[in-house]
Amino acid sequence: MKTVLIAGVWLCLASFVAASAQTIQVNKENRTIAITTSDEAEAVADVAVITVGFSTYGADQDSTYADGSRISNAVIKALQDAGVKPEAIESANQSLSEIDDSDKVRWAKGIRFECSQSWHVTVAAKDAAEILHVAVTSGANDSGGIQWKLADDDAVEAKAAEKALAHAQEIAESMAKGLHAKLGPLVYASNQTQPRTMVGGSNETVEITAAPPPKPNLKPLAISPEKIQRSATVYAVFAIE
């Protein structure tokens, strides 16, 4: 999507203030066309931040905690055995809590405590499905949220700015032609990239809330990285001859 704002054309003594608050003097020896344009660029995400976690329940605190500890260590070991580096695993939440008696279903079964834990695991986007599969089959029964990111956001934003500047030049050339003038060099430009949304991309949730026993030949889910879009707004001033 492209948006264009033509700031104006000055053919005599005048001055204007750019978006950056820099004052540019314009006179008949330095005639100009000023234009503001926006453009976008996109790229397929190459980083995935996966939410991995589990919940387990028990009749008493000690046995519930023991079960949670067993699952916790099994999940982390499985992730590291799959090649995930320790620094790529960040703890997000962990709790051991007593279940309120308003939970009639669990109380009727003699369940009194819950232990839960979750992590954010950062891997290459191409490995997201396999790493999620490893976590789930090792006991992470509350997993699946994926936040897609770009390893190099700046490169995509630079591409958006490049496209916006090229678009600005096209418009300036058309205006100069309409004025029976020749477009001169670029004399000033500023780039205003749009604020990045969390965490560079969006969240895709693949809810997995049960932990059935692993089955032979169980395959990972079919997961595809999303495309991430970045935009930039360019303010450009061109001389006209």
C-alpha positions as CSV (number, residue, x, y, z in Angstrom):
1,M,0.0,0.0,0.0
2,K,1.4,3.4,-1.0
3,T,0.4,6.8,0.4
4,V,1.5,10.1,-1.0
5,L,1.5,13.7,0.3
6,I,2.7,16.4,-1.9
7,A,4.2,19.0,0.3
8,G,4.4,21.7,-2.4
9,V,6.3,23.4,-5.2
10,W,8.1,26.6,-4.7
11,L,9.2,28.6,-7.8
12,C,10.1,31.9,-6.0
13,L,11.4,33.1,-2.6
14,A,9.9,30.9,0.1
15,S,10.9,28.6,3.0
16,F,9.4,25.6,4.7
17,V,10.1,23.5,7.8
18,A,10.7,19.8,7.3
19,A,9.2,17.1,9.5
20,S,12.5,16.9,11.3
21,A,12.2,20.5,12.3
22,Q,15.2,21.4,10.0
23,T,14.6,24.6,8.1
24,I,15.5,24.5,4.4
25,Q,15.9,27.8,2.6
26,V,14.4,27.9,-0.9
27,N,15.0,30.6,-3.4
28,K,15.1,31.1,-7.2
29,E,18.6,29.8,-7.3
30,N,17.5,26.7,-5.4
31,R,14.0,25.8,-6.6
32,T,12.6,22.6,-5.1
33,I,9.8,20.1,-5.1
34,A,9.0,18.5,-1.7
35,I,7.1,15.2,-1.4
36,T,6.2,12.8,1.4
37,T,5.5,9.2,0.5
38,S,5.1,5.9,2.4
39,D,5.7,2.4,1.2
40,E,6.0,-1.1,2.5
41,A,8.3,-4.2,2.3
42,E,7.9,-7.7,3.6
43,A,9.9,-10.8,4.3
44,V,9.1,-14.3,5.6
45,A,9.9,-14.6,9.3
46,D,13.1,-16.4,10.0
47,V,12.9,-16.6,13.8
48,A,10.2,-18.3,15.9
49,V,9.6,-17.7,19.6
50,I,7.6,-20.7,20.8
51,T,5.6,-20.8,24.1
52,V,6.2,-24.2,25.7
53,G,4.6,-25.3,28.9
54,F,2.7,-27.8,31.0
55,S,0.2,-28.2,33.8
56,T,0.0,-31.2,36.1
57,Y,-2.4,-32.0,39.0
58,G,-2.1,-34.0,42.2
59,A,-3.7,-34.9,45.6
60,D,-1.1,-33.3,47.7
61,Q,1.7,-30.7,47.4
62,D,4.7,-32.9,47.5
63,S,3.5,-35.4,44.9
64,T,2.3,-32.6,42.6
65,Y,5.6,-30.8,42.9
66,A,7.5,-34.0,42.3
67,D,5.5,-34.7,39.1
68,G,6.0,-31.1,37.9
69,S,9.7,-31.3,38.5
70,R,9.9,-34.5,36.6
71,I,8.1,-33.1,33.6
72,S,10.0,-29.8,33.8
73,N,13.4,-31.4,33.6
74,A,12.2,-33.9,30.9
75,V,11.0,-31.0,28.6
76,I,14.2,-29.0,29.0
77,K,16.4,-32.1,28.4
78,A,14.4,-33.0,25.3
79,L,14.8,-29.4,24.0
80,Q,18.5,-29.4,24.6
81,D,19.0,-32.8,23.1
82,A,17.2,-31.5,20.0
83,G,19.9,-28.8,19.7
84,V,18.2,-25.8,21.4
85,K,20.9,-23.8,23.2
86,P,20.3,-23.0,26.9
87,E,20.4,-19.3,26.3
88,A,17.5,-19.7,23.8
89,I,15.2,-21.0,26.6
90,E,13.7,-18.3,28.8
91,S,11.4,-19.0,31.8
92,A,8.1,-17.3,31.5
93,N,6.0,-18.6,34.4
94,Q,6.1,-21.3,37.1
95,S,3.7,-22.0,39.9
96,L,2.6,-24.5,42.5
97,S,-0.9,-23.6,43.8
98,E,-3.7,-25.1,45.8
99,I,-6.9,-25.6,43.9
100,D,-9.9,-23.8,45.3
101,D,-12.9,-25.9,46.4
102,S,-15.0,-24.1,43.8
103,D,-13.5,-26.5,41.3
104,K,-16.0,-29.2,42.0
105,V,-14.8,-31.6,39.3
106,R,-11.2,-31.8,40.5
107,W,-12.2,-31.8,44.2
108,A,-14.5,-34.7,43.5
109,K,-11.5,-36.6,42.1
110,G,-9.4,-35.8,45.1
111,I,-7.2,-33.3,43.2
112,R,-6.0,-30.5,45.4
113,F,-2.9,-29.0,43.8
114,E,-1.7,-27.8,40.4
115,C,1.9,-27.3,39.2
116,S,2.5,-25.4,36.0
117,Q,5.4,-23.9,34.1
118,S,6.1,-22.3,30.8
119,W,9.1,-21.1,28.7
120,H,9.7,-19.0,25.6
121,V,12.0,-20.9,23.2
122,T,13.7,-19.1,20.4
123,V,14.7,-21.1,17.3
124,A,15.0,-20.7,13.6
125,A,11.6,-20.5,12.0
126,K,12.3,-23.6,9.9
127,D,12.7,-25.6,13.1
128,A,9.6,-24.4,14.8
129,A,7.4,-27.4,14.1
130,E,10.1,-29.9,15.1
131,I,10.9,-28.2,18.4
132,L,7.3,-27.9,19.3
133,H,6.8,-31.6,18.5
134,V,9.8,-32.4,20.8
135,A,8.4,-30.4,23.6
136,V,4.9,-31.8,23.4
137,T,6.0,-35.4,23.2
138,S,8.2,-34.9,26.2
139,G,5.3,-33.7,28.4
140,A,4.6,-30.1,27.5
141,N,0.9,-30.3,27.4
142,D,0.1,-26.6,27.3
143,S,2.1,-25.4,24.3
144,G,1.8,-23.9,20.9
145,G,1.9,-20.1,20.8
146,I,4.4,-18.9,18.2
147,Q,5.6,-15.3,17.8
148,W,7.2,-14.8,14.4
149,K,10.2,-12.4,14.0
150,L,12.8,-11.2,11.6
151,A,16.5,-11.6,12.5
152,D,17.2,-8.3,10.6
153,D,14.2,-5.9,10.9
154,D,16.4,-3.0,9.8
155,A,17.0,-4.6,6.3
156,V,13.3,-4.8,5.6
157,E,12.7,-1.3,6.9
158,A,15.5,-0.1,4.7
159,K,13.9,-1.7,1.7
160,A,10.6,0.0,2.5
161,A,12.4,3.3,2.7
162,E,14.2,2.7,-0.6
163,K,10.8,1.9,-2.3
164,A,9.2,5.1,-0.8
165,L,12.1,7.2,-2.0
166,A,11.9,5.8,-5.5
167,H,8.2,6.5,-5.5
168,A,8.8,10.1,-4.4
169,Q,11.3,10.6,-7.2
170,E,8.8,9.3,-9.8
171,I,6.2,11.8,-8.5
172,A,8.7,14.6,-8.5
173,E,9.8,13.9,-12.1
174,S,6.1,14.0,-13.2
175,M,5.6,17.3,-11.4
176,A,8.7,18.8,-12.9
177,K,7.6,17.8,-16.3
178,G,4.3,19.5,-15.7
179,L,6.1,22.6,-14.8
180,H,8.2,22.4,-18.0
181,A,11.3,22.0,-15.8
182,K,14.0,19.3,-15.3
183,L,14.2,17.4,-12.1
184,G,17.5,18.0,-10.3
185,P,19.3,16.1,-7.6
186,L,17.9,15.1,-4.2
187,V,18.8,17.8,-1.7
188,Y,17.2,16.5,1.5
189,A,15.5,13.4,2.7
190,S,14.3,12.0,6.1
191,N,13.0,8.6,6.9
192,Q,10.3,7.9,9.5
193,T,9.8,4.2,10.1
194,Q,6.6,3.1,11.7
195,P,6.6,1.8,15.3
196,R,7.2,-2.0,15.5
197,T,4.5,-4.1,16.9
198,M,5.3,-6.7,19.5
199,V,7.7,-8.5,19.1
200,G,8.2,-7.7,15.4
201,G,5.7,-9.9,14.2
202,S,2.4,-11.5,15.6
203,N,1.4,-14.5,17.7
204,E,0.1,-17.6,16.1
205,T,-1.5,-20.0,18.6
206,V,-1.5,-23.7,18.1
207,E,-3.3,-24.8,21.3
208,I,-2.2,-28.2,22.7
209,T,-3.8,-28.7,26.1
210,A,-3.7,-32.5,26.4
211,A,-0.8,-34.8,26.7
212,P,-1.7,-38.2,25.3
213,P,1.1,-40.9,25.3
214,P,3.4,-40.5,22.3
215,K,2.4,-42.6,19.4
216,P,4.7,-44.5,17.0
217,N,5.5,-42.4,13.8
218,L,3.8,-39.3,15.3
219,K,4.7,-36.4,13.0
220,P,5.1,-32.7,13.8
221,L,2.3,-30.3,13.0
222,A,2.4,-28.6,9.7
223,I,3.5,-25.0,10.5
224,S,4.5,-22.3,8.1
225,P,6.2,-19.0,9.1
226,E,4.2,-15.9,8.4
227,K,5.3,-12.9,6.3
228,I,6.2,-9.8,8.3
229,Q,5.6,-6.3,6.9
230,R,7.4,-3.2,7.7
231,S,6.6,0.4,6.4
232,A,8.5,3.6,6.1
233,T,7.6,7.2,5.4
234,V,10.1,9.3,3.4
235,Y,10.2,13.1,3.2
236,A,12.2,14.1,0.1
237,V,13.2,17.5,-1.4
238,F,14.4,17.6,-5.0
239,A,15.9,20.5,-6.8
240,I,14.4,21.6,-10.2
241,E,16.3,23.2,-13.0
